[in-house]
Amino acid sequence: MSAAQFERIQEHLQRLRLFKSRERLEALLQEASTQELSYADFLDQVLTEEVTAKTAKHITMRTSLARFPFVKGLESFEFGYQPSVDRKQIQALSTCRFIEHGENVVLLGPPGVGKTHLAVGLGLKAIEQGYRVLFTTAAAMLTTLSRALTEGRLDDKLKVYTVPRLLIIDEIGYLPIDSQGANLFFQLISRRYERGPMILTSNQSFGSWGDVFGDRVIASAILDRVLHHSITVNIKGDSYRLREKLKAGLLKPKTSIDDRSEVETTA
């Protein structure tokens, strides 16, 4: 192959935005010659590498745009420490069929049992399958929407949370929600209802959501829409953070970790 032809091929690859193939062109040609690849095999190798590179780039970009608080996959979730979590159920959810079916996933349990980890892990699986995902805490979202309401930009800001195929709202019930916040939360849920699935996490049982939102009527309306098509995962177990503090010697158990009332601070 002449230098001019090589340069021309590189220019074509650049214009077609086949950047990985352009970067690897010389090596790919050498491999094709050494392995005596057929035209079809050579083309297959070039396109496979290009698709792999583009997929990895898109996953990285979508992961960054999702605004996860951390990046932890389901593979690192310690199912052995939380036996109440059904591994098979989580594996089924990881196929992301719940997204195609328009089902919400609600993760309930006390603080520190891995709800956020599972939510992020499922979000990462969704990204791998090409879905756009956005993560937020309930408090951060309501602060943003309240500010937008004051500035007359509520409709535009609601679109930020309705456009992503999957919305993850973490920590519902950790902080009190005033009447304005409850109304804004309801507006968002109504907009996503039967349009885009969500993953919600909460440390409060559904029966306590009336207290969380300070209005049982609004809470009932929210739950009616959330639970219409939904899968609920109840997690009952000990806090990972408590376990790590015990390991580090920051907490001293009198008997066992299972008896929360008998854990005292050593410092």
Sequence and secondary structure as in RCSB ss.txt:
>XXXX:A:sequence
MSAAQFERIQEHLQRLRLFKSRERLEALLQEASTQELSYADFLDQVLTEEVTAKTAKHITMRTSLARFPFVKGLE
SFEFGYQPSVDRKQIQALSTCRFIEHGENVVLLGPPGVGKTHLAVGLGLKAIEQGYRVLFTTAAAMLTTLSRALT
EGRLDDKLKVYTVPRLLIIDEIGYLPIDSQGANLFFQLISRRYERGPMILTSNQSFGSWGDVFGDRVIASAILDR
VLHHSITVNIKGDSYRLREKLKAGLLKPKTSIDDRSEVETTA
>XXXX:A:secstr
  HHHHHHHHHHHHHTT HHHHHHHHHHHHHHHHTT  HHHHHHHHHHHHHHHHHHHHHHHHHHHHT SS   GG
G  TTT TTS HHHHHHHTTTHHHHTT EEEEE STTSSHHHHHHHHHHHHHHTT  EEEEEHHHHHHHHHHHHH
TT HHHHHHHHHSSSEEEEEEETSS   HHHHHHHHHHHHHHTTTS EEEEESS GGGHHHHHT HHHHHHHHHH
HHHTEEEEE  S  HHHHHHHHHTSEEESS TT GGGEEE  
